[in-house]
Amino acid sequence: MSAPAASPDLKTGMAGLAVRLRGVTKIYDSGVSALGPFDLDVRRGEFISLLGPSGCGKSTALRLIAGLGAPTSGAVEVSHRPVEAKGTHSIGFVFQDPTLMPWASVLENVRLPLKLTHMPVAEADVRVGEALTQVGLSDFAESYPRELSGGMKMRVSLARALVTDPDILLMDEPFAALDEITRFRLNNDLLALWRNLRKTVIFVTHSVFESVYLSQRVIVMTARPGRIGSEFRIDVPEPRGEEFRTSADYAGICRTVSNALAPSYQGMAGA
Amino acid sequence: MSLEPTPSSSPASSGHAPRVLRILLPIIVLTAGMGLWEFAIWRYQIQPYVLPAPTLIFKTLVADWPVLSESLLTTLTTTLEGFAAAAIGGIALALLFNQSKLLEYSLFPYAVILQVTPVIAIAPLLLIYLPQQTAVVVCAWIVAFFPVLSNTTLGLNSVDRNLAGLFQLYGASPLQTLRYLKLPAALPFILGGLRIAGGLSLIGAVVAEIAAGSAGAGSGLAYRIAESGYRLNIPRMFAALLLLSAAGIVIYGLLALISHLVLRRWHESALGKES
């Protein structure tokens, strides 16, 4: 159940890869080596988590996949194309903060990606309506971000990422700042969305529990520079729900993953 | 005239009693001060050419209204032209600097030099080289444009890093990034700069008028003050001064109101405590 899964999935092979990283490193101008060398294959429609301590380069990896910044060396491919080739694939990105424009209403915030591609307003509004329905915020289209709770802002952010109907959804610790109840609800809603829409999701988190609950595959990273420490496939019957969250299986997997994560924190007492 | 943008609603302004006090107390102080002034003039029989009583100043204001109102209009026109030039010039220059670092490095020091050189020292030179009305407007512009420039620059550079990343992710053009991200994000800063510039353009106009007036021309309020001084018409000096202060207060109030109306839906500075 939690055996390290090194080989690519035989069913899909190379054709089904949504994201492929080979020997990717990132050294910042300050000389800090943040990542790598880092190899990663993500199948189309897969939900994976990058799990690790703060500063282990998991956010850096995500930003490279999104094309926000170039790797120092190595290749980043999204849908079999180099990530620099813009417009050939679509990516939705959810940041740790909701990252909403405070001067714009929920509707305008979610419409932004479509507006930037010059989509006609009528067509865009239909898709914004769908996206808001998907995250359960249809009644708040005219609200401003400051009028919403933290969880609702995150839902707006999610709706904005979904509105372009992207192939790949990148999420950078999106629920880290939320309270536990809200986080559980958003976890469940995200899983429901993923089951319905079958997007490829790469989810960055430092929560073992969240990563095991959500993903098909958990990749544990080690810090400075960020590398893959170990990898776990979470094979449990779908759909997952609250029963899974309270099951002995879940607790067992979490313990195994926690143990794998522990070495990453060694020598980081001050961090 | 305060140079700092004052928050339009400090925490103390919410709640009923403090708000009433904030309006009532200055009025009480004003009335008491005027009363004391009036009483002192009467008690010590001070002559109007030494210090006019408040009532006399008010009478002069009414009696000289034809002359003074015309001068007020002249000064306000100059102020408005200088302010418009400062607003447009400051914002445009900041946008230009934001697009090109090289341009910013080349020109910014000169903007600073223009700012730190006292305008009263530049005014006589400008009056030599430029037609008088132009020189006066240019003076108002020189004093007022820098706060707009520096505030707008600050605002354009204060864009949320992740939001900028989002625009990059969706392939936004530089123009789209400017229009939908940088300008709205900079708006509170720009409005703060404009509020400072409003008061400063009045100062610039007055300084230039005084410089021009001593050269024997002009009809603005500052010129009236200088002229009345030569003629020892002290009540009119005070009346003109009163009008200048009133003009400054109105300009500041108008700009603060505009700022509040524009930002009230979203920006912290325009939100009450209760929201």
Interface residues (C-beta under 8 A of the other chain):
Chain A: R63 A66 G67 L68 K86 G87 I91 F93 F95 D97 T99 M101 P102 W103 A104 L112 P113 K115 L116 T117 Y144 P145 R146 E147 T164
Chain B: D160 N162 L163 G165 L166 F167 Q168 L169 Y170 G171 A172 Q176 Y180 L181 P184 A185 L187 R265 W266 H267 L271 S275
